[in-house]
């Protein structure tokens, strides 16, 4: 039996290693290696990772010393037509939009048109919260910026084709701006809160949100390939997205723009990160340094599941302290068929931007962030923990395969060695062991069924490849446990 256990463990972990793609991991560039050496590394690394995770297209930019030093696009904007992704192809950046929106709100505060600590209600002229109460009176602009307003996440599943009839921003807010917590108490990530900031900007300025953001933020930062308004005249056209199943998701729009409606390029987002770095040239400053510091100052340290990779949330930005003591600022985004991320270290003038048209991209992004952090001498970034989480899941898969293989060997050996008259078919004379085996099987099956019925699973989103194999492995184990319950006789239960 000990020999069988050893063999089962070895076989299982070899299979798990092969399936995980760990064997494709290549040595990262040396810390502080020349730029051309790191670029050569990326030119080999990125296509390999894209193939491993089935990512059609990605666009990337590097900032070093406060300047854009490299950008490149890989793969396809549209797999069906064979259209290539280019560095000037505007892509939906999803929740990176929140960081840009936060700059727009801060600009209003800088101009003296709003106060961050004032109740948002006093600036809304035509719209009112769907329910009255102390929460509506107390929620401030700062609460909305820091996700501490107590508002829900909001509808993240409903999307609209361009030109399709859809509700207005005000109508959506009437449905979603219902308080689930008291303002100021806890962090609760909320698209609804940022969409309320969109309405705030329109009410205060008398302009459209997209027009104001273009005038005050995008154009001054020379983000000429960026817009909050989709148009069929965009050239190149916006890429097709690809969901967790690899199915195409044609371009879509939302009634709201502030929380996830920005279309941009990696180079433009790189320009955005440069504007928030130290020693920005006078002519390039959009916000005063003190206001940028306010955006980068932690408001909430207890940020729930996001605390697995970040230390805190400020105003529109995630914040973490790197192993070398430097402060890193970042934000990611995901939606139907899209995943994006930027990470910047303002003090050193470094940044990286990664945009993809695939919903399977978190491990891909995490690997590239890890490479970049090692290259720049930061040690690591919080997103690197996704890689260790992936290895952890594959270890669990290996253990499941080991358990399934051992149970199969035990069951097969038992059936072959028993006389026919001693073999119990069905649950004749049920025993505690049979009940336990069958119960474990049904629990696993029930859990898998529940997972299949969900519109969104965090585990599947972050680990698309590993979670699929975890589900397959769990299903196989459930079948083996059920067969073991059916074919276990009374003698084997003693």
C-alpha positions as CSV (number, residue, x, y, z in Angstrom):
1,X,0.0,0.0,0.0
2,X,2.9,2.4,0.8
3,X,4.3,1.7,-2.7
4,X,0.9,2.5,-4.3
5,X,0.6,5.7,-2.2
6,X,4.0,6.9,-3.4
7,X,3.3,6.0,-7.0
8,X,-0.1,7.8,-6.9
9,X,1.4,11.0,-5.4
10,X,4.3,11.0,-7.9
11,X,2.0,10.5,-10.9
12,X,-0.6,13.0,-9.7
13,X,1.9,15.8,-9.1
14,X,3.7,15.2,-12.4
15,X,0.3,15.5,-14.2
16,X,-0.6,18.6,-12.2
17,X,2.7,20.2,-13.0
18,X,2.3,19.5,-16.7
19,X,-1.3,20.8,-16.8
20,X,-0.5,24.0,-14.7
21,X,2.0,25.3,-17.3
22,X,4.7,25.7,-14.6
23,X,7.1,24.1,-17.0
24,X,6.7,27.0,-19.4
25,X,8.0,29.5,-16.8
26,X,11.2,31.0,-18.0
27,X,13.9,32.8,-16.0
28,X,13.1,36.5,-15.5
29,X,15.4,39.3,-16.5
30,X,18.1,40.2,-14.0
31,X,17.3,43.2,-11.7
32,X,18.3,46.5,-13.3
33,X,19.2,44.8,-16.6
34,X,19.5,47.1,-19.6
35,X,16.1,48.0,-21.1
36,X,16.8,46.2,-24.4
37,X,17.5,43.0,-22.5
38,X,14.2,43.2,-20.6
39,X,12.3,44.0,-23.8
40,X,13.9,40.9,-25.4
41,X,12.7,38.9,-22.4
42,X,9.1,40.3,-22.8
43,X,9.1,39.5,-26.5
44,X,9.6,35.9,-25.7
45,X,7.6,35.8,-22.5
46,X,4.4,37.5,-23.6
47,X,3.5,35.3,-26.6
48,X,4.2,32.2,-24.5
49,X,1.9,33.3,-21.7
50,X,-0.8,34.4,-24.2
51,X,-0.7,30.9,-25.7
52,X,-0.8,29.3,-22.3
53,X,-3.9,31.2,-21.1
54,X,-5.6,31.5,-24.6
55,X,-5.4,35.4,-24.7
56,X,-6.1,36.8,-28.2
57,X,-4.5,40.2,-27.8
58,X,-2.5,42.4,-25.3
59,X,-1.0,45.8,-25.4
60,X,1.7,46.9,-23.0
61,X,3.7,50.1,-22.1
62,X,6.7,50.7,-19.9
63,X,7.6,54.0,-18.1
64,X,11.1,54.4,-16.7
65,X,12.6,57.6,-15.3
66,X,9.3,59.4,-15.8
67,X,9.3,58.8,-19.5
68,X,7.6,56.3,-21.9
69,X,10.4,54.0,-23.0
70,X,8.6,51.2,-24.8
71,X,5.2,50.0,-25.9
72,X,4.1,47.0,-28.0
73,X,1.0,45.1,-29.0
74,X,0.7,41.4,-29.5
75,X,-1.9,39.2,-31.0
76,X,-5.4,40.0,-32.4
77,X,-8.1,42.6,-32.0
78,X,-10.5,40.2,-33.7
79,X,-9.7,36.5,-34.1
80,X,-12.5,35.9,-36.7
81,X,-11.3,38.5,-39.1
82,X,-7.6,38.2,-38.2
83,X,-7.3,41.9,-37.4
84,X,-4.1,42.6,-35.5
85,X,-4.0,44.6,-32.3
86,X,-1.8,47.7,-32.5
87,X,-0.5,50.2,-30.0
88,X,-2.9,52.8,-31.1
89,X,-6.0,50.6,-30.9
90,X,-8.3,52.1,-28.2
91,X,-9.4,49.4,-25.8
92,X,-12.0,49.5,-23.0
93,X,-10.0,49.8,-19.8
94,X,-12.9,49.1,-17.4
95,X,-12.2,50.2,-13.8
96,X,-9.0,52.0,-14.6
97,X,-11.7,54.6,-15.5
98,X,-12.2,55.2,-11.8
99,X,-8.7,56.5,-11.3
100,X,-9.1,58.9,-14.2
101,X,-12.5,59.9,-12.9
102,X,-11.0,60.6,-9.5
103,X,-8.7,63.1,-11.1
104,X,-11.7,64.8,-12.7
105,X,-13.4,65.1,-9.3
106,X,-10.2,66.4,-7.7
107,X,-9.9,69.0,-10.4
108,X,-13.3,70.4,-9.4
109,X,-12.2,70.6,-5.8
110,X,-9.0,72.3,-6.9
111,X,-11.1,74.9,-8.7
112,X,-13.2,75.5,-5.6
113,X,-16.4,74.2,-7.2
114,X,-16.8,71.3,-4.6
115,X,-15.5,70.3,-1.2
116,X,-14.6,66.6,-0.8
117,X,-16.0,66.5,2.7
118,X,-19.3,68.0,1.8
119,X,-22.4,65.9,1.4
120,X,-22.8,65.0,-2.3
121,X,-26.6,65.7,-2.0
122,X,-26.0,69.5,-1.8
123,X,-24.6,69.5,-5.3
124,X,-27.3,67.5,-7.0
125,X,-30.0,69.8,-8.4
126,X,-32.4,67.6,-10.3
127,X,-31.8,64.1,-8.9
128,X,-32.6,62.7,-5.4
129,X,-31.6,59.4,-3.7
130,X,-34.4,56.8,-4.1
131,X,-34.8,56.7,-0.3
132,X,-34.5,59.5,2.2
133,X,-32.7,59.1,5.6
134,X,-29.5,59.9,7.4
135,X,-27.3,58.0,4.9
136,X,-28.4,60.2,2.0
137,X,-27.7,63.3,4.1
138,X,-24.3,62.1,5.4
139,X,-22.6,60.6,2.3
140,X,-19.8,62.8,1.1
141,X,-17.8,63.1,-2.1
142,X,-14.8,61.6,-0.3
143,X,-16.9,58.6,0.7
144,X,-17.7,58.0,-2.9
145,X,-14.1,58.4,-4.1
146,X,-12.8,55.9,-1.5
147,X,-15.6,53.3,-1.8
148,X,-16.7,54.0,1.8
149,X,-20.2,55.4,0.9
150,X,-22.0,52.2,1.8
151,X,-23.4,51.8,-1.7
152,X,-23.7,48.5,-3.5
153,X,-21.4,47.2,-6.3
154,X,-24.2,47.8,-8.9
155,X,-25.2,45.9,-12.0
156,X,-22.0,44.6,-13.7
157,X,-23.6,42.1,-16.0
158,X,-26.0,44.1,-18.2
159,X,-24.3,45.5,-21.3
160,X,-25.7,47.2,-24.4
161,X,-24.8,47.1,-28.1
162,X,-24.0,50.6,-29.5
163,X,-27.3,52.2,-30.6
164,X,-29.4,49.9,-28.5
165,X,-32.0,51.5,-26.2
166,X,-30.8,51.7,-22.6
167,X,-31.8,53.5,-19.5
168,X,-30.3,56.9,-18.6
169,X,-27.7,57.5,-15.9
170,X,-30.3,58.9,-13.6
171,X,-32.6,56.0,-14.1
172,X,-29.9,53.5,-13.3
173,X,-28.9,55.4,-10.2
174,X,-32.5,55.4,-9.0
175,X,-32.3,51.6,-9.2
176,X,-28.9,51.1,-7.6
177,X,-28.1,54.0,-5.3
178,X,-29.6,52.3,-2.2
179,X,-27.5,52.2,0.9
180,X,-26.4,48.8,2.2
181,X,-24.2,50.2,5.0
182,X,-23.8,53.4,6.9
183,X,-21.4,55.9,5.0
184,X,-17.9,56.0,6.3
185,X,-17.9,52.8,8.2
186,X,-16.4,50.2,5.9
187,X,-14.9,49.8,2.4
188,X,-17.3,48.4,-0.1
189,X,-16.2,48.5,-3.7
190,X,-19.0,50.3,-5.7
191,X,-19.5,51.1,-9.3
192,X,-22.6,52.9,-8.3
193,X,-20.7,55.3,-6.1
194,X,-18.5,56.3,-9.1
195,X,-21.5,56.7,-11.4
196,X,-22.9,59.0,-8.8
197,X,-19.7,61.1,-9.2
198,X,-20.4,61.2,-12.9
199,X,-23.8,62.8,-12.2
200,X,-22.1,65.2,-9.7
201,X,-19.7,66.4,-12.4
202,X,-22.5,67.0,-14.9
203,X,-24.6,68.8,-12.3
204,X,-21.8,71.1,-11.1
205,X,-20.2,71.9,-14.5
206,X,-23.3,71.9,-16.7
207,X,-21.3,69.8,-19.2
208,X,-21.5,66.2,-20.2
209,X,-19.2,64.0,-18.2
210,X,-17.3,62.9,-21.3
211,X,-16.9,66.5,-22.5
212,X,-15.6,67.7,-19.1
213,X,-13.2,64.8,-18.7
214,X,-11.8,65.5,-22.2
215,X,-11.4,69.2,-21.6
216,X,-9.9,69.0,-18.1
217,X,-8.0,65.7,-17.9
218,X,-7.6,63.8,-21.2
219,X,-6.4,66.6,-23.5
220,X,-4.1,68.3,-20.9
221,X,-2.4,64.9,-20.4
222,X,-2.2,64.5,-24.2
223,X,-4.3,61.3,-24.0
224,X,-5.4,61.9,-27.6
225,X,-6.4,58.2,-28.2
226,X,-8.7,58.2,-25.1
227,X,-12.4,58.9,-24.9
228,X,-15.4,58.1,-22.7
229,X,-17.7,58.0,-25.7
230,X,-17.7,55.0,-28.1
231,X,-18.0,55.9,-31.8
232,X,-18.1,53.9,-34.9
233,X,-15.6,56.4,-36.3
234,X,-12.9,55.2,-33.9
235,X,-9.9,54.2,-36.0
236,X,-8.6,51.6,-35.4
237,X,-11.9,50.1,-34.2
238,X,-12.2,48.9,-30.6
239,X,-11.2,45.2,-30.2
240,X,-13.6,42.3,-29.8
241,X,-13.4,41.0,-26.2
242,X,-13.3,37.3,-25.3
243,X,-15.0,35.9,-22.2
244,X,-13.8,33.1,-19.8
245,X,-15.0,30.5,-22.3
246,X,-13.1,32.1,-25.1
247,X,-16.3,33.2,-26.8
248,X,-16.3,36.7,-28.6
249,X,-17.9,39.7,-26.9
250,X,-18.6,42.4,-29.5
251,X,-18.0,46.0,-28.5
252,X,-20.6,47.2,-25.9
253,X,-21.5,50.3,-23.9
254,X,-22.9,51.2,-20.5
255,X,-25.4,53.9,-19.5
256,X,-22.7,55.0,-17.1
257,X,-19.1,56.1,-18.0
258,X,-17.3,57.1,-14.8
259,X,-16.8,53.6,-13.3
260,X,-15.8,51.7,-16.4
261,X,-16.5,53.6,-19.7
262,X,-13.1,54.8,-20.7
263,X,-11.5,53.7,-24.0
264,X,-7.8,54.2,-24.1
265,X,-4.4,52.8,-25.2
266,X,-1.5,51.5,-23.1
267,X,0.5,54.6,-24.1
268,X,-2.2,57.0,-23.0
269,X,-2.6,55.2,-19.6
270,X,1.2,55.4,-19.3
271,X,0.9,59.2,-19.9
272,X,-1.7,59.3,-17.1
273,X,0.7,57.5,-14.7
274,X,3.5,59.9,-15.6
275,X,1.4,62.9,-14.6
276,X,1.1,61.5,-11.1
277,X,4.9,61.0,-10.6
278,X,7.3,63.2,-8.7
279,X,8.9,66.2,-10.4
280,X,6.4,66.4,-13.3
281,X,7.4,69.4,-15.5
282,X,5.4,72.5,-14.8
283,X,3.7,72.5,-18.2
284,X,2.5,68.9,-17.7
285,X,0.9,69.4,-14.3
286,X,-2.9,68.9,-14.4
287,X,-3.3,68.7,-10.6
288,X,-1.2,70.3,-7.8
289,X,1.3,67.9,-6.2
290,X,-0.6,68.1,-2.9
291,X,-3.9,67.0,-4.5
292,X,-2.1,64.1,-6.2
293,X,-0.7,63.1,-2.8
294,X,-4.3,63.2,-1.4
295,X,-5.4,60.7,-4.2
296,X,-2.5,58.4,-3.1
297,X,-3.1,58.7,0.6
298,X,-4.7,55.5,2.2
299,X,-8.3,56.0,3.3
300,X,-9.2,52.3,4.0
301,X,-6.8,49.6,5.1
302,X,-9.4,47.0,5.6
303,X,-10.4,46.4,1.9
304,X,-11.8,42.9,2.1
305,X,-10.7,40.4,-0.6
306,X,-8.7,43.1,-2.3
307,X,-6.4,43.0,0.8
308,X,-5.0,39.8,-0.6
309,X,-2.9,41.8,-3.1
310,X,-3.1,45.5,-1.9
311,X,-2.6,47.3,1.4
312,X,-5.1,50.0,1.2
313,X,-7.4,52.1,-1.0
314,X,-7.0,55.9,-1.4
315,X,-9.2,58.1,-3.6
316,X,-9.6,56.1,-6.9
317,X,-6.4,54.2,-6.4
318,X,-5.1,51.0,-4.7
319,X,-2.0,51.5,-2.6
320,X,0.7,49.1,-1.4
321,X,4.1,49.3,0.2
322,X,6.7,47.3,-1.8
323,X,9.4,45.2,-0.1
324,X,11.9,48.0,-0.7
325,X,9.7,50.5,1.2
326,X,8.5,52.4,-1.9
327,X,4.8,53.2,-2.4
328,X,3.1,51.6,-5.4
329,X,-0.2,52.9,-6.9
330,X,-2.4,50.8,-9.1
331,X,-5.8,50.0,-10.4
332,X,-7.1,47.1,-12.5
333,X,-10.3,46.6,-14.5
334,X,-12.3,43.6,-15.7
335,X,-15.5,43.3,-17.6
336,X,-17.1,41.1,-20.2
337,X,-14.2,40.0,-22.3
338,X,-11.7,42.5,-20.9
339,X,-8.9,42.7,-18.3
340,X,-6.5,45.6,-17.6
341,X,-4.0,46.8,-15.0
342,X,-1.6,49.7,-14.4
343,X,1.0,49.9,-11.6
344,X,3.2,52.9,-10.9
345,X,5.9,53.8,-8.4
346,X,5.7,57.6,-8.4
347,X,8.9,58.1,-6.4
348,X,11.1,56.3,-8.8
349,X,9.3,57.2,-12.0
350,X,8.4,53.7,-13.0
351,X,5.2,52.3,-14.4
352,X,3.8,49.4,-16.3
353,X,0.4,49.2,-18.2
354,X,-1.1,46.0,-19.4
355,X,-4.3,45.8,-21.5
356,X,-5.9,42.6,-22.8
357,X,-9.1,41.7,-24.7
358,X,-9.6,38.5,-22.6
359,X,-11.3,37.7,-19.4
360,X,-8.7,35.0,-18.7
361,X,-5.9,37.4,-18.0
362,X,-5.2,37.8,-14.3
363,X,-2.5,35.1,-14.1
364,X,-1.0,36.6,-17.3
365,X,-1.0,40.1,-15.8
366,X,0.4,38.8,-12.5
367,X,3.4,37.1,-14.2
368,X,4.3,40.2,-16.2
369,X,4.0,42.4,-13.1
370,X,6.2,40.0,-11.2
371,X,8.9,40.1,-14.0
372,X,8.7,43.9,-14.0
373,X,9.0,44.2,-10.2
374,X,12.1,42.0,-10.3
375,X,13.6,43.9,-13.2
376,X,13.2,47.3,-11.5
377,X,14.5,46.0,-8.1
378,X,11.2,46.3,-6.3
379,X,11.3,42.6,-5.2
380,X,7.7,41.9,-5.8
381,X,4.2,43.4,-6.0
382,X,1.0,42.2,-4.4
383,X,-0.5,40.9,-7.6
384,X,2.4,38.4,-7.7
385,X,0.4,36.5,-5.0
386,X,-1.9,35.4,-7.8
387,X,0.9,33.2,-9.1
388,X,1.4,31.6,-5.7
389,X,-2.4,31.2,-5.5
390,X,-2.3,29.4,-8.8
391,X,0.4,27.0,-7.6
392,X,-1.7,26.4,-4.5
393,X,-4.7,25.4,-6.5
394,X,-2.6,23.1,-8.7
395,X,-1.3,21.5,-5.5
396,X,-4.8,20.9,-4.3
397,X,-5.6,19.4,-7.8
398,X,-2.6,17.1,-7.4
399,X,-3.9,16.0,-4.0
400,X,-7.4,15.3,-5.4
401,X,-5.9,13.2,-8.2
402,X,-3.8,11.3,-5.6
403,X,-6.9,10.6,-3.5
404,X,-8.9,9.6,-6.5
405,X,-6.2,7.3,-7.8
406,X,-5.7,5.6,-4.4
407,X,-9.4,5.1,-4.0
408,X,-9.7,3.7,-7.5
409,X,-6.8,1.3,-6.8
410,X,-8.4,0.3,-3.5
411,X,-11.8,-0.3,-5.0
412,X,-10.4,-2.2,-8.0
413,X,-8.2,-4.4,-5.9
414,X,-11.0,-5.1,-3.5
415,X,-13.4,-6.2,-6.3
416,X,-10.8,-8.4,-8.0
417,X,-9.9,-10.1,-4.8
418,X,-13.4,-10.8,-3.5
419,X,-15.5,-13.8,-4.4
420,X,-18.6,-12.9,-6.3
421,X,-20.9,-13.8,-3.5
422,X,-19.1,-11.4,-1.2
423,X,-19.4,-8.4,-3.5
424,X,-22.1,-6.0,-2.5
425,X,-23.9,-4.2,-5.3
426,X,-26.0,-1.1,-4.5
427,X,-26.3,0.0,-0.9
428,X,-27.3,-3.3,0.6
429,X,-26.9,-3.3,4.4
430,X,-25.7,0.4,4.4
431,X,-22.9,1.1,6.8
432,X,-21.4,4.3,8.1
433,X,-18.6,4.1,5.6
434,X,-21.0,3.8,2.7
435,X,-23.0,6.7,4.0
436,X,-19.9,8.8,4.4
437,X,-18.6,8.1,0.9
438,X,-22.0,8.7,-0.7
439,X,-22.5,11.9,1.4
440,X,-19.1,13.3,0.4
441,X,-19.9,12.5,-3.3
442,X,-23.3,14.3,-3.1
443,X,-21.7,17.3,-1.3
444,X,-19.1,17.7,-4.0
445,X,-21.7,17.4,-6.8
446,X,-23.9,19.9,-5.0
447,X,-21.0,22.4,-4.8
448,X,-20.1,22.0,-8.4
449,X,-23.8,22.5,-9.4
450,X,-24.0,25.7,-7.4
451,X,-20.8,26.9,-9.1
452,X,-22.1,26.2,-12.6
453,X,-25.3,28.2,-11.8
454,X,-23.4,31.4,-10.8
455,X,-23.0,34.3,-13.3
456,X,-19.7,35.2,-11.7
457,X,-17.2,33.3,-9.6
458,X,-14.1,35.1,-8.2
459,X,-12.0,31.9,-8.3
460,X,-12.9,31.2,-12.0
461,X,-12.2,34.8,-12.9
462,X,-8.7,34.9,-11.3
463,X,-7.7,31.4,-12.1
464,X,-9.6,30.4,-15.3
465,X,-7.4,27.5,-16.3
466,X,-6.8,26.1,-12.8
467,X,-10.4,26.4,-11.7
468,X,-11.5,24.4,-14.7
469,X,-9.2,21.6,-13.8
470,X,-10.2,21.9,-10.2
471,X,-13.8,21.3,-11.2
472,X,-13.0,18.4,-13.4
473,X,-10.9,16.8,-10.7
474,X,-13.6,17.3,-8.1
475,X,-16.2,15.8,-10.4
476,X,-14.0,12.7,-11.0
477,X,-13.4,12.3,-7.3
478,X,-17.2,12.5,-6.6
479,X,-17.8,9.7,-9.2
480,X,-15.2,7.5,-7.6
481,X,-16.5,8.1,-4.1
482,X,-20.0,7.2,-5.3
483,X,-18.8,4.0,-6.9
484,X,-16.9,3.2,-3.8
485,X,-20.1,3.5,-1.8
486,X,-22.0,1.3,-4.2
487,X,-19.3,-1.4,-4.3
488,X,-18.1,-1.4,-0.6
489,X,-19.2,-4.5,1.2
490,X,-19.7,-5.1,4.9
491,X,-16.5,-6.9,5.3
492,X,-14.4,-4.0,4.1
493,X,-16.3,-1.7,6.4
494,X,-15.2,-3.6,9.6
